């Protein structure tokens, strides 16, 4: 099997928004991954002004929603934001997410890393 040179891989930028209580924990993980991936994939965290958030969403190629409702009934408004910007969404599966994310139409759902 032939190996691919790292320059053959697309450069991916992943922007994580928010400022939750685990932000610093994940920033350390992201920094380690950024070094490991040698700038082929770059993860940044940002806190955006309310007027800048829709611009950032509109500029993206794919939205990822890791929101998981403990009740299974709570729908993430981030997905609504993505669809307003005509951005497809990859969302973690839970009880009612299919009310928003229609498999193959406006996005996909996943259950685990595989």
N, C-alpha and C positions, 0 to 999 in steps of 0.2 A: 504494500500500500504506500503510495506516494505521500509525503508530508507536504503541508502547505506552509509557505513562508508567511510570517505574521503580516507582511504588507498586503497579502491577498485578502485579509479579513477586513470587513468594513469597520470604520470607526463608529462606535455607538456611544451616544451620550445619554445618560439616564439622569433625569432631574427629579429629585424627591422633594416634595413640598411639605410644609407643616413644621410644627415646632413642639411635638409631643414630648412627654417625659423621658422617653428613651432615645431622643435625638442624638445626644453625645455618644451613647453606646453604639448606635449604628454608624455614626460618622467615623469612629475608630475602625469598624469593620470595613466601611467603604474605602477608607484610606489604604488599608492593607490590600484590599482587592485591586484598587487602582494601581498600586505598585506591582502587584503580581501580574496584572494584565498589560502592563507596560503601555498604557495609553491607547490600546485597541478598544477598550471599553472604559469609559470614565463615568463615575457616579459623583454627582454634586448634590448638596442640599441647599435649598433656598427658601426664604420666606418672602413672599411677593406681596406687594401692595394690591389691594382689591382690584384696582383698575388694570394692573399688569397680568393678573392671573389668566383672564380669557385670552390675552395675546400669546402667552406661553403655551396654553393648551392648543390654540389654533396652529401654532408653529410645529407641533409634534406630529410624528408619523403613527404613533400608537400610544394609547393610554393604558395604564395598568392599575387596577384597583385591588388592593389587598384588604379592603374593609371587610370585616366579618362580623355579622350581627350575632350576638350571643343569644338573642331571642329567635333569630331566624326570620324576623319580620321587618327589620329595619333596612330601608333601601338607602344606598350611598348617593348623596347629591353630587359627588365627584363624577359619577357615571353620567348623570344628567348634563353636567358641564361638558363632558367629553362629547356626548351626542349633539349638544347644541353647536359644537364646533365641527361637527361631522367627522369626529375622530373615532375610529374603531377602538373597542375596549377589550382587554383581556382581564377577566375578573375571577377571583377565587370563588368557588362554588359554595353556596349555602342555600338554605331552604327557599327563599323567595327571589333570589337574584335573577331568575329567568323571567320575572316580570319586566325587567329592564333589558337585560342582555339576551338577545335572540340569537342562538347559536347559528353561525354562518351568515347571518343577515347584518348585524351591526357589531359583532364581536364573537368572542369565544369565552368559555369558562374552563377552569382547571381545578383539580382537586389536590394535586401534589406536584413536586418538582419534575417528575417524569412526564 
